[in-house]
Amino acid sequence: MNISSFSPSDSNHSDEPVRLLLSETLIALNPGAAIACVPPHERSRVKAEWIVGIKAFSDQASVHGNHWERHPHGDEVLTVLEGELRIVPGIGAAGADKADPNPYAIDAHPDKSWRLASGESAIVPQGCWHRLEVLQPGRLMFITPATDSEHQLRRHNTILSENA
C-alpha cells in the first residue's frame, strides 16, 4: 500500500467516504486538516503532526515494555478498547545531562501508575517518560505526535506487582 492522502478540499479526492481498518492502517493528521492513510511500516516517512492507530497487545513486547518512551512535541492519548494496561510514568531525566554517568537513570514511579481498563483513556503529558504493562491482552487506540518520540532501554527488567 502506498501512502495515500486526501482532504475535503482536494480536487482529486472523491466525495465518497474512505473505508479502512484502523488496526492495519495509521491515520496521519496533517496541517490544514489533511488526512493521510499510512501503512504502519512506513510510519517513519510521515511528516504529519499526529498519528492515530489501533494496536493489539498481548505481552510486554507488544507495548514496548522494555523501553521508556516520551513525546517531546505533544501529549499522547491512550484508549484501551479491550483488555487492561498499566501506565507507568518514569522519574529521572534520561540523557538530559550528557555528563551523567548513567544516562538511562529513569525509574518507575509506582505510586503514580494507573490501570486502564476497557473503555478508559489517559492523556500522557508532553515530555513525560512512560511505559506500558499488559495486565490483560486486548487492543489500544493511540493518538500520538508523529515524529521525534524518544525511547530509552529500561535499566532493569522488573514489572510492578498487581497491587502497585
C-alpha positions as CSV (number, residue, x, y, z in Angstrom):
1,M,0.0,0.0,0.0
2,N,1.4,3.4,-0.9
3,I,0.9,6.4,1.4
4,S,-2.3,7.9,0.2
5,S,-3.7,11.2,1.3
6,F,-7.0,13.0,0.9
7,S,-8.6,16.2,2.1
8,P,-12.1,17.5,1.6
9,S,-10.6,20.5,-0.3
10,D,-8.5,18.2,-2.6
11,S,-9.9,18.3,-6.2
12,N,-8.5,14.8,-6.8
13,H,-10.4,13.5,-3.8
14,S,-13.7,11.6,-4.2
15,D,-16.7,12.7,-2.3
16,E,-17.2,9.2,-1.1
17,P,-16.1,8.2,2.4
18,V,-12.9,6.1,2.7
19,R,-13.2,2.8,4.5
20,L,-10.2,1.3,6.3
21,L,-9.2,-0.9,9.2
22,L,-7.5,1.3,11.8
23,S,-5.8,-1.8,13.1
24,E,-4.0,-2.2,9.7
25,T,-3.6,1.5,8.7
26,L,-2.4,4.5,10.6
27,I,-4.1,7.9,10.1
28,A,-1.7,10.8,9.9
29,L,-3.3,14.2,10.8
30,N,-1.6,16.8,8.8
31,P,-1.7,20.6,9.0
32,G,-4.7,22.1,7.2
33,A,-6.9,19.2,8.2
34,A,-5.5,16.9,5.5
35,I,-5.5,13.2,6.4
36,A,-3.1,10.6,5.1
37,C,-3.6,6.8,5.4
38,V,-0.2,5.2,6.2
39,P,0.9,1.6,6.4
40,P,2.5,1.0,9.9
41,H,5.8,0.0,8.3
42,E,6.0,3.4,6.6
43,R,5.4,5.5,9.8
44,S,8.9,6.8,9.8
45,R,8.3,8.5,6.5
46,V,5.3,10.5,7.7
47,K,5.7,14.3,8.1
48,A,2.4,14.7,9.8
49,E,1.8,16.3,13.2
50,W,-0.2,13.4,14.7
51,I,-0.7,9.7,14.2
52,V,-3.9,7.7,15.1
53,G,-3.9,3.9,15.2
54,I,-5.1,0.8,16.9
55,K,-2.6,-1.8,18.2
56,A,-3.3,-5.3,19.6
57,F,-1.3,-6.1,22.7
58,S,-0.7,-9.4,24.4
59,D,2.6,-9.2,26.3
60,Q,5.3,-6.7,27.3
61,A,7.0,-6.9,23.9
62,S,3.8,-5.8,22.2
63,V,3.8,-2.5,24.2
64,H,7.5,-1.7,24.2
65,G,7.5,-2.8,27.8
66,N,11.3,-3.0,28.0
67,H,11.7,0.7,26.9
68,W,10.7,4.1,28.4
69,E,9.1,6.4,25.9
70,R,8.3,10.1,25.8
71,H,7.0,12.6,23.2
72,P,8.7,16.0,23.4
73,H,6.4,17.6,20.9
74,G,2.9,16.9,22.4
75,D,0.7,14.9,24.7
76,E,-0.4,11.3,23.9
77,V,-3.9,9.9,24.2
78,L,-4.2,6.2,25.0
79,T,-7.6,4.5,25.0
80,V,-8.0,0.8,25.9
81,L,-10.6,-0.7,23.6
82,E,-10.3,-4.2,25.1
83,G,-8.2,-5.7,27.8
84,E,-6.3,-3.9,30.5
85,L,-3.0,-2.0,30.7
86,R,-1.0,-0.2,33.4
87,I,0.7,3.1,32.5
88,V,3.9,3.6,34.5
89,P,5.3,7.1,34.5
90,G,9.0,7.5,34.9
91,I,11.0,9.8,37.1
92,G,14.5,10.9,36.2
93,A,16.0,12.6,33.2
94,A,17.4,10.0,30.8
95,G,20.1,11.5,28.6
96,A,19.2,15.0,29.8
97,D,22.7,15.6,31.2
98,K,25.5,14.5,28.9
99,A,27.9,14.4,31.9
100,D,25.5,12.0,33.8
101,P,27.4,8.7,34.3
102,N,24.1,6.8,33.9
103,P,22.1,8.4,31.1
104,Y,19.4,5.7,31.5
105,A,18.5,6.8,35.0
106,I,14.8,6.5,34.6
107,D,12.9,4.8,37.5
108,A,9.3,3.7,37.7
109,H,7.1,6.0,39.8
110,P,4.9,3.2,41.1
111,D,2.6,5.3,43.3
112,K,1.8,7.4,40.2
113,S,1.0,4.4,37.9
114,W,-2.6,3.6,37.0
115,R,-4.6,0.9,35.3
116,L,-6.6,1.5,32.2
117,A,-9.5,-1.0,31.6
118,S,-11.6,-1.4,28.5
119,G,-13.2,1.9,27.6
120,E,-10.9,4.1,29.6
121,S,-8.5,6.7,28.3
122,A,-5.5,8.5,29.6
123,I,-3.5,11.6,28.5
124,V,0.2,11.2,28.9
125,P,1.6,14.8,29.2
126,Q,4.2,16.1,26.7
127,G,7.7,15.1,27.8
128,C,6.6,12.5,30.4
129,W,8.6,9.3,30.4
130,H,6.3,6.4,30.5
131,R,6.0,2.7,29.7
132,L,3.1,0.2,29.5
133,E,2.5,-3.1,31.2
134,V,0.0,-5.6,29.9
135,L,-2.4,-6.8,32.6
136,Q,-4.9,-8.5,30.2
137,P,-4.4,-8.8,26.4
138,G,-6.5,-6.5,24.2
139,R,-6.4,-3.6,21.9
140,L,-5.2,0.0,22.3
141,M,-6.1,3.1,20.3
142,F,-3.5,5.8,20.4
143,I,-3.2,9.4,19.3
144,T,0.4,10.4,19.4
145,P,2.8,13.0,18.0
146,A,4.0,11.6,14.7
147,T,7.7,12.5,15.0
148,D,10.6,12.7,17.4
149,S,9.4,10.2,20.1
150,E,12.3,9.2,22.3
151,H,13.0,5.7,23.7
152,Q,15.4,4.5,26.4
153,L,16.1,0.9,27.4
154,R,15.0,0.1,31.0
155,R,17.8,-0.4,33.5
156,H,16.3,-3.4,35.0
157,N,13.6,-5.8,33.9
158,T,11.2,-5.7,36.9
159,I,7.4,-5.5,36.4
160,L,5.3,-3.7,39.0
161,S,3.2,-6.0,41.2
162,E,-0.5,-6.3,40.6
163,N,-1.1,-4.3,43.7
164,A,1.0,-1.3,42.7
